[in-house]
């Protein structure tokens, strides 16, 4: 094992000296290929570093930024990654940080990008001796700066994990009311729902909203009149008689998945679709690629939507197990969206 593996990965020259290793030894390790140059003045042990996924590498560099940058806090998508929140396929090119003094102009180097932003003490928590932003600050920062589908996935993930509430997000939105691009957060806050289970479901919700479709209810349990389980579609539009399924390859093409296992999964899916059709729902499906644009979701929904659907099923909320009509979360979201719409209209921001 490399003698440099005991260092935090990635590391800088002062880390080498602090560990009692010589810079000459480090230089020889770089020339031999034992160490790789991750970025300017930033090193890591090879080949272990090259085996990391792009997001694993980004999280490691974000942790390095926490350790090496004493006058700034990791923020935006990089902070969301450290919190374990959903993320798109590719990480940002740089670790994003916010400077603490809010005086200097934005600056950065080959692997860090630093931004300005007011940082009151109540936005900061100390973890392992280092400052981090609270989750609500990270969610709203991402809602201002990222593509809405990615920002919505982060907001949904933070709600799902219990890191934030809608009230937390609204308070942070109000704090940032004069910040650049803050109006980007409005639609994200309107749609945010912790019952969605992954990035694809959140991206699909954004795509549907972008094309003017009504907000669907995630993960509704559908039972037939005899109380037998029928399905739990990714999203349901009960008033329109439509059930939606976002089909990611991850449902089938898993490491070690046999052809027989995939066949069983596909057969079970066909049975669920038949069951939904039997109780009165039309089923529409889309792929991750189609969720990026949304036009196919819109077209299929419009073709399937029923003016007065006849649904012969019992609908239960997945979060509480009660009837969808009596669900406290569903009632809260309806109240939240009315309040948000009213507040934004009154304040004109």
N, C-alpha and C positions, 0 to 999 in steps of 0.2 A: 504494500500500500504506500502511496506517496506520502512523504513526510509533511507535505503541505495540506494533506486532507484534514489535519486537526484544526486548521484555520477556518473561520467562517467563509462560506463560499457565496459570492466572490469576495476577494480581499484586495487590499492595497498594500503598498510597500511598508508603511508604518506597522501594519499587522504582522508582517514578516519579522521585522526587528523586535516587536514586542514579544513574539513567540520564541526569541532567541535564535532565530535562523539568520543566516547571512544573506545579504542582497546578492552577493556573487553566486551563491548556491542557487538563488532564485533565478538569476539571469541564465545560468547554465540549464536549469529546468525548462525555461522558456525556449531556449535554442534546441533542446532535445525533444520538445513536444510534450513533455510531462505537464507543463502548464500552458494554458491558452490565454490570449489577450481578449477578454470579453468586450472591453471598451478601453478608451485611453486611460492608462494608469489603473486599470481594474482587471484582475486576474482570477482564474479558476483552474482547478485540477481537471485535466483531460484524462480519459475520455468521458468521465462521469458527467461533466457539464454538458457535453454534446448530446447526451442521452435524455436530457430533460426536455419536456414539451415546452412550447413557446411560453405558455402561461406559468409553468413551474419556474422557468428561468426568470420571467418577469417578477414573480413573487419573491424569488431569491434576491434579485436586484433591488426590489423595494425594501426588503429587510436590510440590505446593505445601506440603502439611502437613509433609513431610520438611524442606523448606527454611525454613519459617517457625516451626516449633515445636521449639525446641532442647532442651526438657526432656521430650520424649516420643518414642516410636517408633511408626510406623504398624504396625498389627497386625490380626489377624483377617481378615475378608474383604477389607479394603482392602490388606493386605499380600499376600494370595494373588493379588489382581489385579495388583499390581506384579511378582509373580513369573511372571505369564503363565499361571497355573493356571486350570482350568475354572471357570466361574461360571454361576449361573442367569441368567434373562432380565433381571431388574432388580437394580441395585446397591443397597446400603443407602443410607438417606437422608443419613447423615453419614459422613465419613472417620473410621474407628475408630483410636484410638491408645492406647498404654499408657504411663502416666507412669513415669519412671525411678526416683523415690525411694520409691514404694510407701508413702507416708505420707498424702498428701492423699486426700480422698474423690473419687469420680468427678466430673468436671466436663466442661464443653464449651461450645460456642457454636453459632452457627447452621449451621456446616458441619463442625465437628469434635466427636467424642464421645470423651472421655478416660476410661480405666479404670485401676484399680489392678492390679498384678500383679508379683510378685517377678521381678527381671530380673538374674540372675547374668551375669557377663561372658561365660561360655561360650555364652550364648544370643544373643550380639550379633556381627555382622560389620560392618565399615566398608566402605561402597561409595560412591565419589565423595565421600569426606570426611564422610559422614553415617551414623549407626548404623541398621542394619536387623536384624530378627530372622532367625535361621537358619530354614530351611524347616521343620524338625521342630516348632519352637515354633509357627509359623503354622498348620501342619496340626492340631495338637492344640488350639490355641485355637479354631480353626474347628469342630472336632469337638465341643467343649463348647458352643458358642454357636449354631451354624447348624442349619438343618434337616438331618437325617441324610443325605438324598439329595444335598444340596449339599456337605456335609462329606465324603461318600464320594467325590464327583467330584474334590474338591481332593486328598484322600489318594491316589486312584488316579493323578491327574496328576503328583503329586510323585514317586511311585514310578516311574511310566512315564518321567519325564525324568531319573531318577537323582539327583534332589535329596536323597532320603532313602532309608533302608532300613527294613524292619520293626523292626530292632533300635533304630534311631534313634527311631522313633515310640514304642516301648515304653519306652525310657529317659525320654522326655519325659512320657509318661503317668504314669510312676512319680514323676517330679519334681512333677507337678501333682496328686498323689493326694488332697490335702486341699482342692483348689480347688473352687469352686461348679460344679455340673453336670458334673464330670469323668466320671461314670459314663456320660454320653451318648457318650463316646468309645469305649466298649467294643465296641459292635456295629460301629462304623466300622472299628476296627482288625481285628476278626475278618473282615470282608468285603474289606478293601482288597486290590486286585490291579492291578498296573501294566499288565496286558495289555489292560484295557479302554481303548477309544480315545477316548471323548468323554463329555460330561456325560450324554447320554441313556442310554448303556450303564450308567453308574454309577447313575443314578436308577432304571433298571429293575432293577438288582441289589438296590438297597435295597427297592424295592416288592415284589419276589419274596420277599426275606427277611422283610419285615413280615408277609406272608401265610403264612409258615411253609414256603415252598418250599426245597428243597435248593439249596446254592450251585452255580451252573453254572460251566462252564469257558469263558472268553472266547476268541473268535477261533481256534477249532480249524480246521485245514485238513482237509477231508474229501476223500479220494481213493477212487475205486472200485478193485476188485481188480486192474484192469489198470494201475493207477497214474495214471489220468487225473483231473485236477482236477474236483471236483464243486462245492464251495462252501466258503466260510469264514463261517459264520454268526456273528452277534454273540455268541451264547452257546449252549453245548451241554450237555445233560444226558445223557451216554452211557448211564448205568445205567438211564435211563427212556425212552430212544429218542426224545428230544425235542430239536429245534433251535429256537432262538428268534431272532427278528429284530425289532429296534426300528426302526420306519420313521419317520424324520424327513423332513419336506418338503425339507430341505436336500439330500437325495439326488437330487432331481429339479428343484426350482424354483430354479435358480441363475441369476444375472444372465447374460443372453445365451443362455440355454438355449432351443433351438428345440423346436418340437412334435415334430419327427422324433427329436431327441436323447432327449427324454423317452420316446417310444415305444420306442426301442431299449433304454433302461434298464429299462423295465417288462418287455419281452420277455426280457431277460437274467435278470431276477429270476424270472420264471415258469420259465425253464429251470433255474435253480439250485434252485428249490423242487421241481421235478419230479425233478431228480437226487437230492436228499436223500431224497425219498419212495422212489425206486427202490432206494436202498441200505438202507432200513429205518427212516428217521427220520420222525416226524410233525413238521410245521412249524407253529409258532404265531407270530403277529405281533401287534404292538401299536403304538400311536401315542404321541407324547410326552404327550398329555393322559391317556391310559390309564396311562402309567407313573407319573403323579403319585399316583393312588389305588392302583393295583395289583390291584384286584378282578378286572378282566378278564384280566390276566396269570394270576392264580391259577386262574380258571375254565377258561381255555383250556388251561393246563398240565394240570390234573386230567383234562380230557376227552381229552387226547392221550397222557398218560403210559401206558407199557406195563409190565406186571409183569415180563415176561421178553422184552425186545426182541431181535430177530434182526437184527443190524447186519452187513451185507456190505460193509464199507468199512475203509480204513486211516485212522486218526486221527493227525494230526501236530500238534505244538505250534507255534504261530506264532512263539514267541520263540526257539526253538532249532532248529526243523526236524526234531527227532527224534520218535520215537513218543511219543504222549501218555503211555503207561504208563511210559516211561523218562525223562520230562521232569524235570530238576533243579528247575525252578521249581515244578512241580506238587507234587513231593515236599517242597520247602521250605515251601510253603503248608500242606500237610497237617500237617507238624511244627509250624509256627508256630501254627496254630489249636488244636492239641492243647495246646501250651504255654500259650497265652493262656487257654484255658478252665480249665486246671488252676490257673494263677496267680491268676486272678480268683476262683475258688472257694475257694482256700486263704486269700487275703487279705481276702475279703469286701468288695472294692471294685472 
